[in-house]
Amino acid sequence: METYSFLRAVADSWVVLALTLFFVGMILFVFRPGSRALQKEAAESIFRHESRPAEAEQKEDR
C-alpha cells in the first residue's frame, strides 16, 4: 500500500503542477506574437483549391 500512497501523492501534486505548466505553455505558444499569419494560413488551407483542383506540380510538393 506504500507504493499506492506515494504515487497518489505524486499525482496529486507534481503531475497536476506539470499539467498546469504544460497548459499555460500551450496557451502562450498559441498567442505568441507573430503567429497570427501562420494560424490563418493553416485555417484556410482546406479552402486553398476550392475553385479548381491543385496543379500537378503542387500535388507532388506535398
N, CA, C and O atoms as a GROMACS GRO file, in nm:
protein
  248
    1MET      N    1   0.082  -0.119   0.000
    1MET     CA    2   0.000   0.000   0.000
    1MET      C    3   0.086   0.125   0.000
    1MET      O    4   0.038   0.233  -0.034
    2GLU      N    5   0.212   0.112   0.038
    2GLU     CA    6   0.302   0.227   0.041
    2GLU      C    7   0.326   0.284  -0.099
    2GLU      O    8   0.333   0.405  -0.116
    3THR      N    9   0.338   0.198  -0.198
    3THR     CA   10   0.358   0.244  -0.336
    3THR      C   11   0.237   0.322  -0.384
    3THR      O   12   0.252   0.426  -0.449
    4TYR      N   13   0.120   0.274  -0.354
    4TYR     CA   14  -0.002   0.344  -0.394
    4TYR      C   15  -0.007   0.483  -0.331
    4TYR      O   16  -0.041   0.579  -0.399
    5SER      N   17   0.024   0.494  -0.206
    5SER     CA   18   0.021   0.622  -0.136
    5SER      C   19   0.121   0.720  -0.197
    5SER      O   20   0.091   0.838  -0.215
    6PHE      N   21   0.240   0.669  -0.228
    6PHE     CA   22   0.341   0.754  -0.290
    6PHE      C   23   0.297   0.803  -0.428
    6PHE      O   24   0.308   0.922  -0.458
    7LEU      N   25   0.248   0.712  -0.510
    7LEU     CA   26   0.204   0.751  -0.645
    7LEU      C   27   0.085   0.846  -0.638
    7LEU      O   28   0.074   0.936  -0.721
    8ARG      N   29  -0.002   0.826  -0.542
    8ARG     CA   30  -0.116   0.915  -0.525
    8ARG      C   31  -0.070   1.055  -0.486
    8ARG      O   32  -0.124   1.154  -0.536
    9ALA      N   33   0.027   1.064  -0.398
    9ALA     CA   34   0.080   1.194  -0.356
    9ALA      C   35   0.150   1.264  -0.472
    9ALA      O   36   0.136   1.386  -0.488
   10VAL      N   37   0.224   1.190  -0.552
   10VAL     CA   38   0.292   1.248  -0.669
   10VAL      C   39   0.189   1.298  -0.769
   10VAL      O   40   0.202   1.408  -0.822
   11ALA      N   41   0.088   1.218  -0.794
   11ALA     CA   42  -0.015   1.258  -0.890
   11ALA      C   43  -0.094   1.378  -0.841
   11ALA      O   44  -0.133   1.463  -0.921
   12ASP      N   45  -0.117   1.387  -0.712
   12ASP     CA   46  -0.193   1.498  -0.657
   12ASP      C   47  -0.115   1.629  -0.658
   12ASP      O   48  -0.176   1.736  -0.655
   13SER      N   49   0.016   1.622  -0.662
   13SER     CA   50   0.092   1.746  -0.652
   13SER      C   51   0.174   1.774  -0.778
   13SER      O   52   0.145   1.870  -0.850
   14TRP      N   53   0.273   1.693  -0.806
   14TRP     CA   54   0.367   1.723  -0.913
   14TRP      C   55   0.307   1.705  -1.052
   14TRP      O   56   0.337   1.784  -1.142
   15VAL      N   57   0.224   1.606  -1.071
   15VAL     CA   58   0.165   1.585  -1.202
   15VAL      C   59   0.065   1.695  -1.234
   15VAL      O   60   0.057   1.742  -1.348
   16VAL      N   61  -0.010   1.738  -1.133
   16VAL     CA   62  -0.103   1.850  -1.154
   16VAL      C   63  -0.025   1.976  -1.187
   16VAL      O   64  -0.065   2.053  -1.275
   17LEU      N   65   0.086   1.998  -1.120
   17LEU     CA   66   0.170   2.114  -1.150
   17LEU      C   67   0.227   2.105  -1.291
   17LEU      O   68   0.227   2.205  -1.362
   18ALA      N   69   0.274   1.988  -1.332
   18ALA     CA   70   0.329   1.970  -1.466
   18ALA      C   71   0.223   1.993  -1.573
   18ALA      O   72   0.249   2.058  -1.674
   19LEU      N   73   0.103   1.940  -1.552
   19LEU     CA   74  -0.004   1.958  -1.650
   19LEU      C   75  -0.048   2.104  -1.657
   19LEU      O   76  -0.081   2.153  -1.765
   20THR      N   77  -0.048   2.173  -1.545
   20THR     CA   78  -0.083   2.315  -1.544
   20THR      C   79   0.021   2.396  -1.620
   20THR      O   80  -0.013   2.484  -1.699
   21LEU      N   81   0.148   2.367  -1.596
   21LEU     CA   82   0.255   2.437  -1.669
   21LEU      C   83   0.249   2.407  -1.818
   21LEU      O   84   0.273   2.496  -1.900
   22PHE      N   85   0.217   2.284  -1.854
   22PHE     CA   86   0.203   2.248  -1.994
   22PHE      C   87   0.088   2.326  -2.058
   22PHE      O   88   0.101   2.377  -2.169
   23PHE      N   89  -0.024   2.336  -1.988
   23PHE     CA   90  -0.140   2.409  -2.038
   23PHE      C   91  -0.107   2.556  -2.057
   23PHE      O   92  -0.139   2.614  -2.161
   24VAL      N   93  -0.043   2.617  -1.960
   24VAL     CA   94  -0.006   2.759  -1.970
   24VAL      C   95   0.094   2.778  -2.084
   24VAL      O   96   0.086   2.877  -2.157
   25GLY      N   97   0.186   2.686  -2.098
   25GLY     CA   98   0.284   2.694  -2.208
   25GLY      C   99   0.218   2.685  -2.344
   25GLY      O  100   0.256   2.758  -2.436
   26MET      N  101   0.120   2.598  -2.358
   26MET     CA  102   0.050   2.587  -2.486
   26MET      C  103  -0.031   2.713  -2.517
   26MET      O  104  -0.036   2.756  -2.632
   27ILE      N  105  -0.092   2.772  -2.416
   27ILE     CA  106  -0.167   2.896  -2.436
   27ILE      C  107  -0.072   3.007  -2.480
   27ILE      O  108  -0.103   3.082  -2.573
   28LEU      N  109   0.043   3.018  -2.415
   28LEU     CA  110   0.142   3.119  -2.454
   28LEU      C  111   0.195   3.093  -2.595
   28LEU      O  112   0.220   3.187  -2.670
   29PHE      N  113   0.212   2.966  -2.631
   29PHE     CA  114   0.261   2.932  -2.764
   29PHE      C  115   0.160   2.972  -2.872
   29PHE      O  116   0.199   3.024  -2.976
   30VAL      N  117   0.033   2.949  -2.847
   30VAL     CA  118  -0.070   2.981  -2.945
   30VAL      C  119  -0.084   3.131  -2.962
   30VAL      O  120  -0.102   3.179  -3.074
   31PHE      N  121  -0.077   3.206  -2.854
   31PHE     CA  122  -0.098   3.350  -2.860
   31PHE      C  123   0.032   3.430  -2.867
   31PHE      O  124   0.032   3.548  -2.835
   32ARG      N  125   0.141   3.367  -2.909
   32ARG     CA  126   0.268   3.438  -2.919
   32ARG      C  127   0.262   3.540  -3.033
   32ARG      O  128   0.188   3.522  -3.129
   33PRO      N  129   0.340   3.647  -3.023
   33PRO     CA  130   0.341   3.747  -3.130
   33PRO      C  131   0.392   3.686  -3.261
   33PRO      O  132   0.487   3.608  -3.262
   34GLY      N  133   0.329   3.723  -3.370
   34GLY     CA  134   0.374   3.677  -3.500
   34GLY      C  135   0.313   3.546  -3.546
   34GLY      O  136   0.343   3.500  -3.656
   35SER      N  137   0.229   3.484  -3.466
   35SER     CA  138   0.174   3.355  -3.507
   35SER      C  139   0.040   3.368  -3.579
   35SER      O  140  -0.013   3.269  -3.629
   36ARG      N  141  -0.014   3.488  -3.585
   36ARG     CA  142  -0.145   3.507  -3.646
   36ARG      C  143  -0.144   3.466  -3.794
   36ARG      O  144  -0.238   3.402  -3.841
   37ALA      N  145  -0.040   3.504  -3.867
   37ALA     CA  146  -0.034   3.470  -4.010
   37ALA      C  147  -0.026   3.318  -4.030
   37ALA      O  148  -0.090   3.264  -4.120
   38LEU      N  149   0.053   3.251  -3.948
   38LEU     CA  150   0.064   3.105  -3.960
   38LEU      C  151  -0.067   3.036  -3.928
   38LEU      O  152  -0.105   2.940  -3.996
   39GLN      N  153  -0.136   3.083  -3.826
   39GLN     CA  154  -0.264   3.023  -3.789
   39GLN      C  155  -0.370   3.049  -3.895
   39GLN      O  156  -0.452   2.962  -3.923
   40LYS      N  157  -0.369   3.168  -3.953
   40LYS     CA  158  -0.466   3.198  -4.058
   40LYS      C  159  -0.441   3.111  -4.181
   40LYS      O  160  -0.535   3.061  -4.244
   41GLU      N  161  -0.315   3.093  -4.216
   41GLU     CA  162  -0.282   3.007  -4.330
   41GLU      C  163  -0.325   2.863  -4.305
   41GLU      O  164  -0.378   2.797  -4.396
   42ALA      N  165  -0.304   2.813  -4.186
   42ALA     CA  166  -0.345   2.677  -4.152
   42ALA      C  167  -0.497   2.663  -4.153
   42ALA      O  168  -0.549   2.560  -4.197
   43ALA      N  169  -0.567   2.764  -4.106
   43ALA     CA  170  -0.713   2.758  -4.102
   43ALA      C  171  -0.774   2.762  -4.241
   43ALA      O  172  -0.878   2.701  -4.265
   44GLU      N  173  -0.710   2.834  -4.333
   44GLU     CA  174  -0.765   2.849  -4.467
   44GLU      C  175  -0.707   2.749  -4.567
   44GLU      O  176  -0.743   2.754  -4.685
   45SER      N  177  -0.620   2.660  -4.523
   45SER     CA  178  -0.555   2.569  -4.616
   45SER      C  179  -0.653   2.472  -4.681
   45SER      O  180  -0.629   2.427  -4.793
   46ILE      N  181  -0.762   2.438  -4.615
   46ILE     CA  182  -0.857   2.344  -4.674
   46ILE      C  183  -0.938   2.409  -4.787
   46ILE      O  184  -1.000   2.339  -4.867
   47PHE      N  185  -0.937   2.542  -4.794
   47PHE     CA  186  -1.009   2.612  -4.899
   47PHE      C  187  -0.916   2.661  -5.010
   47PHE      O  188  -0.960   2.735  -5.099
   48ARG      N  189  -0.791   2.622  -5.006
   48ARG     CA  190  -0.692   2.674  -5.100
   48ARG      C  191  -0.728   2.647  -5.245
   48ARG      O  192  -0.710   2.735  -5.329
   49HIS      N  193  -0.777   2.529  -5.276
   49HIS     CA  194  -0.808   2.491  -5.414
   49HIS      C  195  -0.959   2.470  -5.430
   49HIS      O  196  -1.002   2.372  -5.492
   50GLU      N  197  -1.037   2.559  -5.374
   50GLU     CA  198  -1.181   2.543  -5.376
   50GLU      C  199  -1.240   2.563  -5.516
   50GLU      O  200  -1.333   2.492  -5.554
   51SER      N  201  -1.187   2.658  -5.592
   51SER     CA  202  -1.244   2.688  -5.723
   51SER      C  203  -1.195   2.593  -5.832
   51SER      O  204  -1.266   2.569  -5.930
   52ARG      N  205  -1.074   2.539  -5.817
   52ARG     CA  206  -1.022   2.446  -5.917
   52ARG      C  207  -0.926   2.350  -5.848
   52ARG      O  208  -0.872   2.382  -5.742
   53PRO      N  209  -0.904   2.234  -5.906
   53PRO     CA  210  -0.812   2.137  -5.844
   53PRO      C  211  -0.669   2.189  -5.842
   53PRO      O  212  -0.633   2.280  -5.917
   54ALA      N  213  -0.589   2.132  -5.757
   54ALA     CA  214  -0.449   2.169  -5.749
   54ALA      C  215  -0.376   2.126  -5.875
   54ALA      O  216  -0.412   2.027  -5.938
   55GLU      N  217  -0.274   2.202  -5.911
   55GLU     CA  218  -0.191   2.166  -6.027
   55GLU      C  219  -0.109   2.042  -5.993
   55GLU      O  220  -0.091   2.009  -5.876
   56ALA      N  221  -0.061   1.973  -6.096
   56ALA     CA  222   0.015   1.851  -6.077
   56ALA      C  223   0.143   1.877  -5.997
   56ALA      O  224   0.182   1.796  -5.913
   57GLU      N  225   0.209   1.992  -6.024
   57GLU     CA  226   0.333   2.024  -5.953
   57GLU      C  227   0.306   2.047  -5.804
   57GLU      O  228   0.387   2.009  -5.719
   58GLN      N  229   0.194   2.108  -5.772
   58GLN     CA  230   0.163   2.135  -5.632
   58GLN      C  231   0.130   2.006  -5.557
   58GLN      O  232   0.160   1.995  -5.438
   59LYS      N  233   0.071   1.910  -5.624
   59LYS     CA  234   0.039   1.783  -5.558
   59LYS      C  235   0.166   1.707  -5.526
   59LYS      O  236   0.173   1.639  -5.423
   60GLU      N  237   0.269   1.716  -5.612
   60GLU     CA  238   0.394   1.645  -5.589
   60GLU      C  239   0.474   1.705  -5.475
   60GLU      O  240   0.554   1.635  -5.413
   61ASP      N  241   0.454   1.834  -5.447
   61ASP     CA  242   0.531   1.901  -5.342
   61ASP      C  243   0.490   1.857  -5.203
   61ASP      O  244   0.567   1.878  -5.109
   62ARG      N  245   0.376   1.799  -5.187
   62ARG     CA  246   0.329   1.758  -5.054
   62ARG      C  247   0.415   1.653  -5.003
   62ARG      O  248   0.394   1.604  -4.892
   0.00000   0.00000   0.00000
